[in-house]
Amino acid sequence: MNEARAAIRYAKATLDFAVEKKAADKVEKDMRNIASVIAENTELQNVLSSPVVKGAVKKEALNAIFKGSHEITFGLINTLTDNKRIEMLQEVAYKYIVLFEKMKGEDVAYVTSAIPLTAALEKKILAQVTKITGNKVTIENKVDESIVGGFILRVGDLQYDASVASKLNGLKREFTNSL
């Protein structure tokens, strides 16, 4: 099964259960925490994707790292570990956030840029994305100097890559293929 589709299924099941238990907001905070902690920690990413590290060790580590999270969040971690899919945890967290925002009639636009967005630029992006999606939108800006310039915009399942690094990579591929 496609990893993205599987992540959506786990996220949807978790959201449905959280809504049923009236804990969707708490679980959403946990998912944001999980997504950011994994994104910022390369060592944790390596542990989760390593076939050498046993599932029980991964589960124990995650339970310690995310101590204080909602029981539904721990249920998701246990399910992913038991199904040998724990490396998908970050993707499931992202999908949960997207589904939760859609359920509330809101979208989150993730903008990755080489430098922090100015207030004027953020306002322009917000207006354009709101016009396209028709929903209330909030912007989360992540600074990544490796994209050199431009930006990468992600709203839900849509992504627009206008980064200089992407353009340079495209030119490099074209140049390499023409030789």
Phi, psi and chi 1 to 4 in degrees:
 res  aa     phi    psi   chi1   chi2   chi3   chi4
   1 MET       -  143.1  179.6 -172.9  -30.9      -
   2 ASN   -60.1  133.9 -178.0  -20.2      -      -
   3 GLU   -60.8  -40.6  -66.7  -69.4  -42.5      -
   4 ALA   -65.5  -41.0      -      -      -      -
   5 ARG   -65.6  -39.6  -75.3 -176.2   26.1 -145.5
   6 ALA   -64.7  -41.1      -      -      -      -
   7 ALA   -62.3  -40.9      -      -      -      -
   8 ILE   -63.2  -41.1  -70.8  171.3      -      -
   9 ARG   -64.2  -44.5  -72.5 -177.9  179.3  167.0
  10 TYR   -63.4  -42.5  -79.6  107.4      -      -
  11 ALA   -64.5  -42.6      -      -      -      -
  12 LYS   -65.3  -43.8 -177.6  157.1  177.6   22.3
  13 ALA   -62.7  -41.1      -      -      -      -
  14 THR   -65.3  -43.7  -56.0      -      -      -
  15 LEU   -63.4  -44.7  178.5   60.8      -      -
  16 ASP   -58.8  -44.2  -70.3  -14.0      -      -
  17 PHE   -66.7  -41.3 -172.1   60.7      -      -
  18 ALA   -64.8  -38.7      -      -      -      -
  19 VAL   -65.1  -43.3  167.0      -      -      -
  20 GLU   -60.0  -38.9 -179.0 -177.3  -46.0      -
  21 LYS   -89.9    6.1  -63.1  -66.6 -177.7 -173.6
  22 LYS    56.4   44.0  -64.1 -178.9 -179.7   16.4
  23 ALA  -130.8   18.0      -      -      -      -
  24 ALA   -60.3  -38.2      -      -      -      -
  25 ASP   -65.4  -44.0  -71.2  -31.6      -      -
  26 LYS   -65.1  -42.9  -67.2  174.3 -173.0  157.5
  27 VAL   -66.5  -35.0  174.9      -      -      -
  28 GLU   -63.1  -40.7 -170.2 -110.5   -5.5      -
  29 LYS   -62.4  -41.2  -75.0 -178.6 -177.8  135.4
  30 ASP   -61.0  -43.0  -67.9  -14.2      -      -
  31 MET   -65.2  -38.6  -67.0  -60.0  148.5      -
  32 ARG   -63.9  -41.2  -74.6 -170.9 -174.2  -81.5
  33 ASN   -63.7  -46.9 -176.6   35.0      -      -
  34 ILE   -59.5  -48.1  -73.5  169.3      -      -
  35 ALA   -59.7  -44.4      -      -      -      -
  36 SER   -72.6  -40.2   68.9      -      -      -
  37 VAL   -63.3  -45.4  167.0      -      -      -
  38 ILE   -67.5  -40.6  -66.3  174.0      -      -
  39 ALA   -62.9  -34.9      -      -      -      -
  40 GLU   -87.5   -8.5  -65.1  167.6    3.1      -
  41 ASN  -122.5   98.0 -166.2  -32.9      -      -
  42 THR   -63.3  -35.9  -48.9      -      -      -
  43 GLU   -61.5  -43.5 -116.8  178.4   70.8      -
  44 LEU   -64.8  -40.8 -179.2   57.3      -      -
  45 GLN   -58.9  -43.0  -68.0  170.7   16.2      -
  46 ASN   -65.3  -40.4  -67.2  -21.8      -      -
  47 VAL   -63.8  -45.0  167.6      -      -      -
  48 LEU   -65.6  -34.0  -67.8  178.3      -      -
  49 SER   -91.2   -6.4   62.8      -      -      -
  50 SER   -75.0  126.2  173.1      -      -      -
  51 PRO   -76.3  -13.4   24.5  -29.5      -      -
  52 VAL   -77.7  -37.1  176.7      -      -      -
  53 VAL   -75.8  127.2  179.9      -      -      -
  54 LYS   -66.9  149.5  -60.6  -95.9 -174.0  -97.1
  55 GLY   -58.0  -38.7      -      -      -      -
  56 ALA   -63.6  -36.6      -      -      -      -
  57 VAL   -68.7  -41.8  173.3      -      -      -
  58 LYS   -61.9  -45.0  -67.3  176.8 -173.7 -179.8
  59 LYS   -61.9  -45.1 -173.3 -171.4  -60.8 -171.4
  60 GLU   -62.9  -42.7 -170.1  176.7  -50.5      -
  61 ALA   -63.8  -45.8      -      -      -      -
  62 LEU   -65.0  -39.7  -70.7  169.1      -      -
  63 ASN   -63.4  -34.9  -74.4  -21.0      -      -
  64 ALA   -73.5  -42.4      -      -      -      -
  65 ILE   -64.8  -42.4  -67.8  168.3      -      -
  66 PHE  -103.6   30.4  -59.9  113.7      -      -
  67 LYS   -55.3  135.9 -169.2  173.3  136.3 -172.4
  68 GLY    97.0   -3.4      -      -      -      -
  69 SER   -75.4  166.9  -65.9      -      -      -
  70 HIS   -68.6  151.7 -165.2  -85.1      -      -
  71 GLU   -60.4  -29.5   63.8 -172.4   43.9      -
  72 ILE   -66.7  -37.1  -67.1  173.1      -      -
  73 THR   -63.7  -43.8  -55.9      -      -      -
  74 PHE   -64.9  -35.4  -72.7  123.8      -      -
  75 GLY   -61.0  -41.1      -      -      -      -
  76 LEU   -63.7  -46.0  173.0   64.3      -      -
  77 ILE   -59.5  -44.4  -69.4  170.0      -      -
  78 ASN   -64.2  -42.8  -68.1  -23.8      -      -
  79 THR   -63.3  -46.8  -58.7      -      -      -
  80 LEU   -62.6  -39.1  -72.2  172.5      -      -
  81 THR   -67.0  -46.5  -53.9      -      -      -
  82 ASP   -62.3  -33.8  -65.5  -15.3      -      -
  83 ASN   -89.4    8.2  -66.0  -17.3      -      -
  84 LYS    56.3   43.5  -63.0 -179.4  179.5   12.7
  85 ARG  -130.4   23.6  -68.2 -128.9  149.9  148.1
  86 ILE   -65.0  -24.2 -164.1   61.8      -      -
  87 GLU   -64.7  -13.8   71.8  -79.8   -7.4      -
  88 MET   -87.6   -0.9  -66.2  173.3   50.5      -
  89 LEU   -54.1  -45.6 -179.2   59.7      -      -
  90 GLN   -63.8  -43.6 -177.2 -179.0   20.7      -
  91 GLU   -64.9  -40.2 -171.9   63.2   24.4      -
  92 VAL   -62.5  -40.6  172.1      -      -      -
  93 ALA   -61.8  -45.0      -      -      -      -
  94 TYR   -60.4  -45.6  -76.0  137.0      -      -
  95 LYS   -64.6  -38.4  -60.9  -65.3 -176.4 -168.6
  96 TYR   -59.9  -46.3 -178.9   95.9      -      -
  97 ILE   -60.6  -44.3  -66.6  164.9      -      -
  98 VAL   -62.3  -47.2  168.3      -      -      -
  99 LEU   -63.6  -39.9  -69.5  170.1      -      -
 100 PHE   -64.2  -44.2 -176.8   73.2      -      -
 101 GLU   -63.3  -41.6  -64.5  -67.4  -19.7      -
 102 LYS   -63.7  -39.6  -82.3 -168.2  175.6  164.8
 103 MET   -60.6  -36.5 -177.2 -176.1   82.1      -
 104 LYS   -82.4   -3.6  -68.6 -169.8  -33.6 -173.4
 105 GLY    79.2   23.7      -      -      -      -
 106 GLU  -125.5  158.0  -61.5  175.5    3.5      -
 107 ASP  -128.0  154.7  -80.8  -35.8      -      -
 108 VAL  -115.2  126.3  177.3      -      -      -
 109 ALA   -99.6  116.2      -      -      -      -
 110 TYR   -93.1  116.5  -62.6   95.6      -      -
 111 VAL  -113.7  118.6 -179.7      -      -      -
 112 THR  -103.0  124.7  -55.4      -      -      -
 113 SER  -137.2  162.6   55.8      -      -      -
 114 ALA   -73.1  -28.2      -      -      -      -
 115 ILE  -131.9  159.8   58.3  172.0      -      -
 116 PRO   -60.2  144.9  -21.8   31.0      -      -
 117 LEU   -70.3  142.1  -65.9  176.7      -      -
 118 THR   -79.7  162.5   63.1      -      -      -
 119 ALA   -61.9  -39.4      -      -      -      -
 120 ALA   -65.7  -43.7      -      -      -      -
 121 LEU   -67.4  -39.1 -174.1   56.8      -      -
 122 GLU   -61.8  -39.8 -168.0  171.5  -52.8      -
 123 LYS   -64.2  -41.5 -170.5  175.1  177.5 -178.9
 124 LYS   -64.9  -45.0  -77.2 -178.3 -176.9  177.6
 125 ILE   -63.2  -43.5  -67.6  171.1      -      -
 126 LEU   -58.9  -46.0 -157.3   55.9      -      -
 127 ALA   -63.3  -43.2      -      -      -      -
 128 GLN   -67.4  -44.6 -164.1   63.1   32.2      -
 129 VAL   -67.9  -38.0  173.6      -      -      -
 130 THR   -62.3  -41.2  -58.3      -      -      -
 131 LYS   -63.9  -41.7 -169.4  168.6  106.1  178.0
 132 ILE   -70.2  -46.2  -68.8  168.6      -      -
 133 THR   -85.8  -28.7   62.4      -      -      -
 134 GLY    77.6    7.0      -      -      -      -
 135 ASN  -114.2  165.1  -70.5  -22.5      -      -
 136 LYS   -68.6  134.7 -179.6 -178.7  170.1 -160.3
 137 VAL  -127.9  140.9  179.1      -      -      -
 138 THR  -118.1  153.0   56.1      -      -      -
 139 ILE  -111.3  134.8  -71.2 -174.1      -      -
 140 GLU  -117.9  118.9  -77.8 -166.4   25.2      -
 141 ASN  -100.9  129.8 -177.5 -142.2      -      -
 142 LYS  -119.4  130.3  177.1 -177.5  171.3 -165.8
 143 VAL   -94.5  125.8  176.3      -      -      -
 144 ASP  -138.5  102.1 -178.1   -0.8      -      -
 145 GLU   -65.7  -17.8  -65.9  173.8    1.4      -
 146 SER   -69.7  -14.1   69.8      -      -      -
 147 ILE   -83.8   -0.2   68.5  168.1      -      -
 148 VAL    68.0  -54.3 -176.4      -      -      -
 149 GLY  -165.6  177.4      -      -      -      -
 150 GLY    77.0 -152.5      -      -      -      -
 151 PHE  -159.2  164.2   63.3   92.5      -      -
 152 ILE  -124.3  124.5  -58.8  169.7      -      -
 153 LEU  -113.4  127.3  171.8   68.2      -      -
 154 ARG  -127.8  122.1 -162.3  177.7   88.2 -141.7
 155 VAL  -128.6  114.0 -178.9      -      -      -
 156 GLY    60.5 -125.1      -      -      -      -
 157 ASP   -92.5   -2.0  -67.7  -22.3      -      -
 158 LEU   -93.0  139.6  -56.0  172.7      -      -
 159 GLN  -138.0  135.3 -179.7  168.4  -48.6      -
 160 TYR  -123.1  117.4  178.0   70.7      -      -
 161 ASP  -106.1  104.8 -169.5  -17.8      -      -
 162 ALA  -115.7   34.9      -      -      -      -
 163 SER   -86.6  150.8   65.5      -      -      -
 164 VAL   -64.8  -39.3  172.7      -      -      -
 165 ALA   -59.1  -40.6      -      -      -      -
 166 SER   -65.0  -42.7  172.8      -      -      -
 167 LYS   -65.2  -40.9  -57.5 -131.0 -173.4  -63.2
 168 LEU   -64.1  -41.1  -70.9  172.8      -      -
 169 ASN   -63.2  -39.2  -75.5  -24.9      -      -
 170 GLY   -62.8  -43.5      -      -      -      -
 171 LEU   -64.4  -40.1  -72.7  172.1      -      -
 172 LYS   -61.4  -44.1 -179.1  179.6  173.2 -176.2
 173 ARG   -63.0  -44.4  -84.9 -167.1  -57.8  -86.5
 174 GLU   -60.3  -44.4  -79.2 -177.0   39.2      -
 175 PHE   -64.2  -44.6 -176.9   70.2      -      -
 176 THR   -65.3  -41.0  -54.2      -      -      -
 177 ASN   -69.9  -25.7  -69.9  -20.9      -      -
 178 SER   -83.0   -9.9   68.4      -      -      -
 179 LEU   -80.7      -  -67.8  177.6      -      -
